[in-house]
């Protein structure tokens, strides 16, 4: 994790100070930086402060299950979404919030139930879309310069996780194996728009290694980064296991990497500590390589928190810091 420490130092020394109007806090930021971690050399778990591993696993599995309620995340051991669900002023005032703990169309909904809507303006187009798995959501008469005609609103959901796994199983050379959370049409329906926006998987067959590039638009380097690095690495390890690859390199590309002013002292304390030995990520035998395409359905939702553990993890004490919401 020394490259993470280096990014913290660089941000503290060369970052630009800017007041953020959403959080009402001063940040020190860098633009366009990236870090890389080769999982073949060990699991990138931060050891200079305690990593909230149970929360990290619970959040990732909640995304895999398409959860949209903080209570469901808590049931998996994750408390990351409590504040965003119940204390963020903009979300509390949103017409899309449906009560306590509701998060609406956040990451997991986009990963597993991306809403695909199309208009069919002929019966033939309607029937073609029906054959592709769309359903008729509404039928109405419309009038244009050519006169009156009938239009059908067609809708289906897309499971990006399962589609990506299928592509890795059938065409590993494909350069479009992407899971995206940045749905422009639904940003206002989310308790928090995605910070980690997309995940791009890159597979090689000789040797069989799977790599992952993640883009994050807004990166809280003290509180968020260690969890994002660990979660992205677990995501890669799981996808690699399911698709029959060895996990390779995780690359995280940050648009705006920043440290909040009220985290400066905590960052200095962290950087004064020495790294400890990296632990080993253990995936249980319940996470199996997929041998048949028909077994892809439900592959991600079948994973339980007990299936993902760290072996030999030791760390310095936790360092508390306020969360910006």
Backbone torsions as a table, in degrees:
resi	resn	phi	psi	omega
1	UNK	NA	12.3	179.9
2	UNK	-62.5	-34.0	179.0
3	UNK	-65.6	-29.4	173.4
4	UNK	-67.5	-44.5	176.3
5	UNK	-59.3	-40.4	179.5
6	UNK	-62.2	-38.2	178.0
7	UNK	-66.4	-38.9	175.6
8	UNK	-61.4	-46.2	-179.9
9	UNK	-61.7	-45.5	-178.4
10	UNK	-61.8	-40.7	179.7
11	UNK	-65.8	-43.4	179.1
12	UNK	-63.6	-36.4	-173.9
13	UNK	-87.5	-34.3	-172.0
14	UNK	-123.3	-1.0	-177.5
15	UNK	-67.6	157.4	178.5
16	UNK	-98.6	130.1	179.6
17	UNK	-81.1	131.6	180.0
18	UNK	-146.7	136.6	176.4
19	UNK	-81.3	129.2	-179.2
20	UNK	-99.1	120.2	-174.4
21	UNK	-72.9	-28.9	-179.0
22	UNK	-67.9	-43.7	-176.7
23	UNK	-95.6	-9.9	-175.7
24	UNK	57.5	42.0	-180.0
25	UNK	-136.7	152.8	173.9
26	UNK	-83.7	135.9	177.9
27	UNK	-123.9	151.9	170.6
28	UNK	-112.0	119.8	-166.0
29	UNK	-128.5	151.3	169.2
30	UNK	-119.1	152.9	-178.0
31	UNK	-115.3	132.8	168.3
32	UNK	72.1	40.2	178.7
33	UNK	-105.7	156.6	178.3
34	UNK	-138.6	155.7	174.3
35	UNK	-130.6	152.4	-179.8
36	UNK	-131.2	147.5	179.8
37	UNK	-139.7	124.3	178.4
38	UNK	-94.2	110.8	-176.1
39	UNK	-67.9	-15.2	175.8
40	UNK	-72.7	-13.4	179.4
41	UNK	-103.7	5.2	179.4
42	UNK	128.9	163.6	-178.1
43	UNK	-88.4	130.4	-176.0
44	UNK	-80.5	73.0	176.1
45	UNK	-100.2	127.9	178.2
46	UNK	-62.9	132.0	178.9
47	UNK	-114.9	-9.3	-179.1
48	UNK	-82.4	-4.6	161.2
49	UNK	-153.5	160.4	-174.1
50	UNK	-68.1	130.8	179.3
51	UNK	-88.4	128.1	179.5
52	UNK	-77.8	70.6	-168.5
53	UNK	-63.1	-40.2	-179.6
54	UNK	-61.3	-41.5	176.6
55	UNK	-63.2	-41.0	-177.6
56	UNK	-64.1	-46.9	178.8
57	UNK	-63.6	-44.5	-179.4
58	UNK	-61.5	-40.0	179.0
59	UNK	-65.3	-47.2	-178.7
60	UNK	-60.4	-43.6	179.6
61	UNK	-68.7	-31.5	173.8
62	UNK	-64.1	-38.7	174.7
63	UNK	-64.2	-42.5	179.3
64	UNK	-59.0	-31.3	-177.4
65	UNK	-93.2	-0.5	177.4
66	UNK	72.2	29.5	-176.8
67	UNK	-67.0	145.1	177.3
68	UNK	-131.7	24.1	-178.0
69	UNK	-141.1	130.8	-177.1
70	UNK	-61.3	-29.5	178.9
71	UNK	-63.9	-36.3	178.0
72	UNK	-67.2	-38.4	175.6
73	UNK	-64.4	-41.5	179.6
74	UNK	-61.8	-35.0	179.0
75	UNK	-63.8	-22.5	176.4
76	UNK	-95.4	5.0	178.6
77	UNK	92.9	12.6	-176.9
78	UNK	-112.1	126.7	178.1
79	UNK	-112.1	8.9	-176.1
80	UNK	-59.1	-29.1	-170.8
81	UNK	-97.6	1.4	-177.1
82	UNK	-60.3	-46.7	-176.7
83	UNK	-70.9	-45.2	-179.5
84	UNK	-61.5	-32.1	-178.9
85	UNK	-77.1	-33.5	-165.9
86	UNK	-125.6	-4.3	-176.3
87	UNK	-130.8	-7.7	-178.9
88	UNK	-79.9	117.6	-173.9
89	UNK	-54.6	-44.4	-177.6
90	UNK	-62.8	-37.6	-179.7
91	UNK	-75.6	-35.2	177.9
92	UNK	-61.5	-28.9	-179.5
93	UNK	-92.1	-1.6	-174.8
94	UNK	-74.2	139.0	176.3
95	UNK	-70.8	-11.9	-179.1
96	UNK	-90.3	-9.5	178.6
97	UNK	-78.5	129.6	-176.3
98	UNK	-114.3	51.2	174.2
99	UNK	100.1	-175.9	-175.4
100	UNK	-55.3	133.2	175.2
101	UNK	76.1	-5.2	-176.7
102	UNK	-74.0	137.8	-177.3
103	UNK	-119.6	-18.1	179.9
104	UNK	64.0	-135.1	-162.7
105	UNK	-88.9	52.8	-179.4
106	UNK	-77.8	-169.9	-171.4
107	UNK	-37.9	-59.5	-171.6
108	UNK	-61.2	-34.7	177.1
109	UNK	-64.0	-39.6	178.8
110	UNK	-70.5	-37.8	-178.8
111	UNK	-67.3	-36.0	-170.9
112	UNK	-113.6	-19.6	-176.9
113	UNK	-140.9	49.3	176.2
114	UNK	-59.5	125.5	-176.4
115	UNK	-83.1	122.0	-179.7
116	UNK	-114.7	112.7	-178.2
117	UNK	-120.2	136.5	178.6
118	UNK	-140.2	155.6	176.7
119	UNK	-102.9	124.9	172.8
120	UNK	-101.5	123.8	-176.7
121	UNK	-108.4	7.6	173.1
122	UNK	-141.0	153.7	175.8
123	UNK	-58.9	-34.5	179.9
124	UNK	-64.8	-41.9	178.6
125	UNK	-68.2	-38.7	175.2
126	UNK	-57.6	-47.4	-177.8
127	UNK	-67.1	-35.8	177.5
128	UNK	-63.2	-42.7	179.9
129	UNK	-70.0	-36.5	175.5
130	UNK	-58.8	-40.1	-179.9
131	UNK	-67.6	-22.0	179.0
132	UNK	-90.5	2.5	176.9
133	UNK	102.4	3.8	175.9
134	UNK	-75.3	158.2	173.6
135	UNK	-123.0	152.0	176.6
136	UNK	-78.6	119.7	178.3
137	UNK	-98.1	-26.7	-178.6
138	UNK	-162.5	147.7	176.0
139	UNK	-130.7	133.0	-178.0
140	UNK	-151.7	156.7	174.9
141	UNK	-89.0	136.4	178.5
142	UNK	-123.9	155.1	-179.3
143	UNK	-126.1	127.4	173.2
144	UNK	-133.0	-165.5	-176.2
145	UNK	-65.1	-18.5	178.8
146	UNK	-91.5	0.2	178.9
147	UNK	108.6	-162.3	-175.8
148	UNK	-84.8	138.3	176.6
149	UNK	-149.8	163.4	179.8
150	UNK	-99.6	136.7	176.4
151	UNK	-124.9	146.8	179.1
152	UNK	-119.4	130.2	172.0
153	UNK	-86.8	116.6	-177.2
154	UNK	-107.3	145.5	-177.1
155	UNK	-146.6	144.3	170.1
156	UNK	-147.9	166.7	174.1
157	UNK	-112.6	149.3	-178.2
158	UNK	-118.2	125.7	174.7
159	UNK	-93.6	98.7	-176.5
160	UNK	-66.3	-34.4	179.4
161	UNK	-61.0	-51.3	-177.1
162	UNK	-68.9	-36.0	177.0
163	UNK	-63.5	-39.4	178.8
164	UNK	-65.8	-41.9	178.2
165	UNK	-63.0	-43.6	178.2
166	UNK	-60.0	-41.1	-179.0
167	UNK	-65.5	-40.4	178.3
168	UNK	-65.1	-31.9	179.4
169	UNK	-75.7	-30.9	-172.8
170	UNK	-107.1	-27.7	-177.1
171	UNK	-150.2	73.8	-175.2
172	UNK	-60.8	-22.3	-178.5
173	UNK	-77.8	-7.1	-178.7
174	UNK	-61.7	133.2	-178.6
175	UNK	-100.1	21.1	-180.0
176	UNK	-122.4	28.6	179.4
177	UNK	-85.3	90.8	-169.6
178	UNK	-132.5	136.6	170.7
179	UNK	-114.4	118.6	-174.7
180	UNK	-118.3	140.5	174.4
181	UNK	-107.6	-6.4	-172.7
182	UNK	-88.5	82.3	178.7
183	UNK	-97.3	100.0	-173.8
184	UNK	-57.4	-35.3	-176.3
185	UNK	-69.0	-17.2	-174.5
186	UNK	-123.5	13.7	-178.4
187	UNK	-59.1	-36.9	-178.9
188	UNK	-75.5	-6.4	179.3
189	UNK	-96.6	6.9	-175.4
190	UNK	-110.0	140.0	174.8
191	UNK	-59.9	-33.4	175.9
192	UNK	-148.6	121.2	175.8
193	UNK	-60.7	150.2	-174.6
194	UNK	-59.0	131.0	169.4
195	UNK	-83.4	-54.2	172.8
196	UNK	-83.1	107.3	-164.4
197	UNK	-85.2	-41.1	-177.1
198	UNK	-152.7	157.6	179.9
199	UNK	-127.2	122.2	-177.2
200	UNK	-116.7	117.3	-178.1
201	UNK	-93.4	134.6	-179.6
202	UNK	-125.9	114.6	-175.8
203	UNK	-108.1	142.3	171.1
204	UNK	-123.5	144.4	-173.3
205	UNK	-100.5	-15.8	-179.6
206	UNK	-142.1	92.0	1.0
207	UNK	-78.2	168.0	-176.3
208	UNK	-80.5	93.8	-178.0
209	UNK	-128.4	135.3	177.5
210	UNK	-111.6	129.7	178.6
211	UNK	-115.5	164.2	-177.3
212	UNK	-142.9	129.6	174.2
213	UNK	-113.7	122.5	179.5
214	UNK	-114.0	136.5	175.6
215	UNK	-106.5	129.4	177.6
216	UNK	-124.7	124.2	-174.2
217	UNK	-77.8	-35.1	-175.2
218	UNK	-136.3	118.2	-170.6
219	UNK	-125.8	106.4	173.0
220	UNK	-74.0	105.0	-169.0
221	UNK	-72.5	-27.9	-178.6
222	UNK	-85.0	-55.9	-177.1
223	UNK	-82.2	-43.7	-170.5
224	UNK	-83.5	-40.4	-169.9
225	UNK	-58.7	-47.7	-179.5
226	UNK	-58.9	-38.0	178.0
227	UNK	-69.7	-41.1	179.6
228	UNK	-64.6	-40.4	179.0
229	UNK	-63.0	-45.6	-179.8
230	UNK	-66.3	-45.3	-177.8
231	UNK	-64.0	-41.9	179.0
232	UNK	-64.1	-37.2	178.5
233	UNK	-67.6	-39.6	176.6
234	UNK	-65.8	-42.6	177.8
235	UNK	-55.6	-47.8	179.3
236	UNK	-62.4	-44.7	-178.2
237	UNK	-61.8	-39.8	179.7
238	UNK	-68.5	-47.6	-179.8
239	UNK	-61.5	-39.9	178.8
240	UNK	-63.7	-43.9	178.9
241	UNK	-61.0	-46.7	-177.5
242	UNK	-64.4	-35.3	-175.6
243	UNK	-94.1	-3.2	177.2
244	UNK	81.2	37.2	178.2
245	UNK	-121.6	164.0	168.4
246	UNK	-88.7	134.5	177.0
247	UNK	-69.3	133.5	-177.3
248	UNK	-109.3	-113.2	-171.0
249	UNK	-102.4	131.8	169.8
250	UNK	-97.4	125.1	174.6
251	UNK	-117.6	128.4	177.2
252	UNK	-116.2	121.0	-179.8
253	UNK	-106.0	119.7	-175.7
254	UNK	-107.2	126.2	175.1
255	UNK	-73.5	-52.7	179.5
256	UNK	-128.9	101.9	177.1
257	UNK	-99.4	123.7	-170.5
258	UNK	-141.6	158.4	174.1
259	UNK	-122.7	126.7	177.5
260	UNK	-71.6	146.4	-178.0
261	UNK	-57.6	-36.4	-179.3
262	UNK	-81.4	11.8	171.3
263	UNK	-112.5	-1.8	-174.6
264	UNK	-58.0	-47.1	-178.2
265	UNK	-64.1	-38.0	178.9
266	UNK	-65.5	-38.7	178.0
267	UNK	-63.7	-43.0	178.7
268	UNK	-61.7	-40.6	177.9
269	UNK	-64.2	-41.8	179.7
270	UNK	-62.3	-45.9	-176.0
271	UNK	-68.2	-17.8	178.1
272	UNK	-80.8	-7.9	-177.2
273	UNK	-95.1	154.4	179.2
274	UNK	-92.6	144.3	176.3
275	UNK	-67.4	147.1	172.0
276	UNK	-105.8	174.1	-176.0
277	UNK	-64.8	139.7	-179.9
278	UNK	-69.0	139.8	177.5
279	UNK	-81.5	-178.8	178.3
280	UNK	-115.6	132.2	175.9
281	UNK	-80.9	130.9	179.7
282	UNK	-117.5	119.4	171.2
283	UNK	-103.3	129.0	-177.0
284	UNK	-69.9	166.2	178.4
285	UNK	-68.1	-9.5	175.7
286	UNK	-68.5	-20.6	175.7
287	UNK	-94.7	100.6	-171.4
288	UNK	-109.8	153.3	172.9
289	UNK	-62.1	135.9	178.9
290	UNK	-81.7	122.5	-178.8
291	UNK	-98.5	-25.6	-178.1
292	UNK	-128.6	140.2	-178.4
293	UNK	-59.6	-31.9	-179.7
294	UNK	-67.5	-13.7	178.6
295	UNK	-90.2	-2.1	178.8
296	UNK	-66.2	-38.3	-178.6
297	UNK	-58.6	122.8	178.7
298	UNK	83.5	1.9	-176.7
299	UNK	-60.8	-35.6	-177.7
300	UNK	-83.7	-35.1	-178.4
301	UNK	-75.3	-16.0	178.5
302	UNK	-78.3	-11.0	-177.7
303	UNK	-78.5	133.3	-179.8
304	UNK	-111.1	156.8	179.0
305	UNK	-54.0	-36.1	-178.7
306	UNK	-67.4	-13.0	179.8
307	UNK	-80.2	-7.4	-174.7
308	UNK	-129.0	113.4	-177.8
309	UNK	-137.9	162.5	173.3
310	UNK	-109.3	132.9	178.6
311	UNK	-106.5	127.5	177.3
312	UNK	77.2	26.7	-179.4
313	UNK	-84.7	122.7	172.4
314	UNK	-132.0	146.3	-176.6
315	UNK	-148.7	165.4	167.5
316	UNK	-70.0	173.5	-177.4
317	UNK	-66.3	159.1	176.9
318	UNK	-64.7	151.6	172.8
319	UNK	-123.8	116.0	-177.6
320	UNK	-82.3	146.1	178.1
321	UNK	-152.9	148.5	179.8
322	UNK	-71.8	144.3	178.1
323	UNK	-90.9	135.7	175.4
324	UNK	-87.5	123.2	-178.8
325	UNK	-126.1	NA	NA
